[in-house]
Amino acid sequence: MTFQPTPTQIARIKAAVFVACLMPLALLALRAWRDQLGANPIEYITRATGWWTLTFLMITLTVTPARRLLSMPWLLRLRRMLGLFAFFYASLHFTTYIWLDQFFDFSDIVKDVVKRPFITVGFTAFVLLIPLAATSTNAMVKRLGARRWQWLHRAVYVIGTLGVIHFLWLVKKDIREPLVYALVLAVLLGARLVFRWRERARTKAPTVRANSHPARAGIGPS
């Protein structure tokens, strides 16, 4: 029997998840306070916020397959929060780059975006995240309509792919960790294709059974 929490329990779960999602930032702040960010603090912060951005993207994409496999529809109530935390850490990642790394030198930033492919890909992913975060409210779902909203938020698949490519091109030599993310993303996207194929098979099944009757299918004596 699957766990189906009450509204009160769901509220407590959401509160616990919210606190857990803030832990990476709290640990990063603690390391900064203790002067434990290594020889290059800016690089450490950039890498950490980027890592958590990609991690939260993968966790967000895990919600739908987990909901279906575990028969826990209430997990969908966590997806918006997780997605917004992915955007939150992406914003910290981007802010670290334009502020601490480039000191708001926008001419150099533009040159970086144009000349360095991994920054181009990362910048594109961040830009694509902005409309998803801006339309995450129930009011925007109603305003756009469910179908348009769903089409817009399917951009998260592209964003996840760009995020993995950004990480892969960044590390260059030791690509083991980016490949793990690539494998996770492939599994999550593959699971969605399997679910969609099964749904189509279910919708076609009644028609096939109806047409399999000799009189209806035109087979046998009329």
C-alpha positions in Angstrom: 0.0 0.0 0.0 1.5 3.3 -1.1 1.9 6.2 1.3 -0.8 8.9 0.8 -0.1 11.8 3.2 -2.8 14.1 4.5 -2.8 17.8 3.7 -1.1 18.5 7.0 1.6 15.9 6.3 2.2 17.3 2.8 2.7 20.8 4.3 5.2 19.3 6.7 7.0 17.4 3.9 7.1 20.6 1.8 8.6 22.5 4.7 11.2 19.8 5.3 12.1 19.8 1.6 12.4 23.6 1.5 14.9 23.5 4.4 16.8 20.7 2.8 17.0 22.7 -0.5 18.6 25.6 1.4 21.3 23.4 3.0 23.8 23.6 0.1 23.7 27.4 0.4 24.1 27.2 4.1 27.0 24.9 3.9 28.6 27.1 1.2 28.2 30.1 3.5 29.7 28.2 6.4 32.7 27.3 4.4 33.1 30.9 3.3 32.9 32.1 6.9 35.5 29.5 7.9 37.7 30.5 5.0 37.5 26.9 3.6 36.8 27.7 -0.1 40.3 26.8 -1.2 42.9 28.7 -3.1 40.4 30.1 -5.6 37.2 30.9 -3.7 35.4 32.4 -6.8 36.0 29.2 -8.8 34.8 27.1 -5.8 31.5 29.1 -5.5 31.0 29.0 -9.3 31.5 25.2 -9.4 29.4 24.5 -6.3 26.4 26.6 -7.5 26.6 25.1 -10.9 26.7 21.6 -9.5 23.7 22.2 -7.4 21.8 23.8 -10.3 22.3 20.7 -12.4 21.5 18.4 -9.4 18.2 20.2 -8.7 17.3 20.0 -12.4 17.8 16.2 -12.3 15.8 16.0 -9.1 12.9 18.0 -10.6 12.9 15.8 -13.7 12.8 12.7 -11.4 9.5 13.7 -9.8 7.2 12.6 -12.7 8.8 9.1 -13.2 8.8 8.6 -9.4 5.2 9.6 -9.1 4.1 7.1 -11.7 6.3 4.2 -10.6 5.5 4.6 -6.9 1.9 5.6 -7.4 2.4 8.8 -5.4 0.6 11.6 -7.1 1.3 13.9 -4.2 4.9 14.1 -5.3 3.8 16.6 -8.0 3.3 19.2 -5.2 7.1 19.2 -4.7 8.0 19.7 -8.3 7.4 23.5 -8.5 9.5 24.1 -5.4 12.4 21.9 -6.7 12.3 23.6 -10.1 12.4 27.1 -8.5 15.4 26.0 -6.4 17.1 24.9 -9.6 16.5 28.4 -10.9 17.7 29.9 -7.6 21.0 28.1 -7.7 21.3 28.9 -11.4 20.9 32.6 -10.5 23.6 32.3 -7.9 25.8 30.6 -10.4 25.2 33.3 -13.0 25.6 36.1 -10.5 28.9 34.7 -9.3 30.1 34.8 -12.8 29.0 38.3 -13.8 29.9 39.8 -10.4 32.8 38.1 -8.7 34.4 36.8 -11.8 33.8 39.5 -14.4 33.0 42.5 -12.1 30.1 43.5 -14.3 32.4 44.1 -17.3 29.7 43.4 -19.9 32.0 43.8 -22.8 34.1 40.9 -21.6 31.0 39.0 -20.7 29.7 39.3 -24.2 33.1 38.2 -25.6 33.1 35.2 -23.3 29.6 34.2 -24.3 30.5 34.4 -28.0 34.0 32.9 -27.9 33.7 30.2 -25.2 31.3 27.4 -26.2 30.7 26.1 -22.7 29.7 29.6 -21.5 27.5 30.0 -24.6 25.6 26.8 -23.7 25.4 27.7 -20.0 24.1 31.2 -20.7 21.5 29.8 -23.1 20.3 27.3 -20.5 20.0 30.1 -17.9 18.0 32.3 -20.3 15.6 29.4 -21.1 15.1 28.9 -17.3 13.8 32.5 -16.8 10.4 32.1 -18.5 9.9 28.7 -16.7 10.4 30.4 -13.3 8.3 33.4 -14.3 5.3 31.1 -15.3 5.5 28.7 -12.3 2.5 30.2 -10.5 -1.1 28.9 -10.7 -2.2 32.3 -12.1 0.2 31.9 -15.0 -1.0 28.4 -15.7 -4.6 29.7 -16.0 -3.4 32.7 -18.0 -1.5 30.6 -20.6 -3.8 27.6 -20.5 -2.7 24.1 -19.5 -1.6 23.0 -23.0 0.5 26.1 -23.7 2.0 26.0 -20.2 3.0 22.3 -20.7 4.6 23.0 -24.1 6.5 25.9 -22.6 7.8 23.9 -19.6 9.0 21.1 -21.8 11.9 23.4 -22.4 13.3 21.9 -19.2 14.4 18.9 -21.3 16.5 21.2 -23.5 17.8 23.0 -20.4 18.8 19.8 -18.7 20.7 18.7 -21.9 22.4 22.1 -22.2 23.4 21.9 -18.5 25.0 18.5 -19.0 26.9 19.8 -22.1 28.0 22.9 -20.2 29.4 20.7 -17.5 31.0 18.3 -20.0 32.8 21.1 -21.9 33.8 22.8 -18.7 35.8 19.9 -17.2 37.3 18.8 -20.5 39.6 16.0 -19.1 37.9 14.2 -16.2 34.5 13.7 -17.7 33.3 11.0 -15.3 30.9 13.2 -13.3 29.3 14.9 -16.4 28.8 11.5 -17.9 26.9 10.4 -14.7 24.6 13.4 -15.2 24.2 12.5 -18.9 23.3 8.9 -18.0 20.7 10.1 -15.4 19.2 12.5 -17.9 19.0 9.8 -20.5 17.2 7.5 -18.1 14.8 10.2 -17.1 14.0 11.2 -20.6 13.8 7.5 -21.7 11.3 6.8 -18.9 9.1 9.6 -20.2 9.1 8.1 -23.7 8.2 4.7 -22.3 5.3 6.2 -20.3 4.1 8.0 -23.4 4.3 4.9 -25.5 2.3 3.0 -22.9 -0.4 5.7 -22.8 -0.8 5.6 -26.6 -1.0 1.8 -26.5 -3.8 2.0 -23.9 -5.8 4.5 -25.9 -5.4 2.4 -29.1 -6.2 -0.9 -27.4 -10.1 -0.5 -27.2 -10.2 0.4 -30.9 -8.1 -2.6 -31.8 -10.3 -4.9 -29.8 -13.4 -3.5 -31.3 -12.1 -3.9 -34.9 -10.9 -7.4 -34.2 -14.6 -8.6 -34.2 -15.2 -10.3 -37.6 -18.3 -8.4 -38.5 -16.9 -5.0 -37.4 -13.5 -5.6 -39.1 -15.1 -6.7 -42.4 -13.7 -10.3 -42.1 -16.0 -13.3 -42.6 -19.5 -13.4 -44.0 -21.3 -10.1 -44.1 
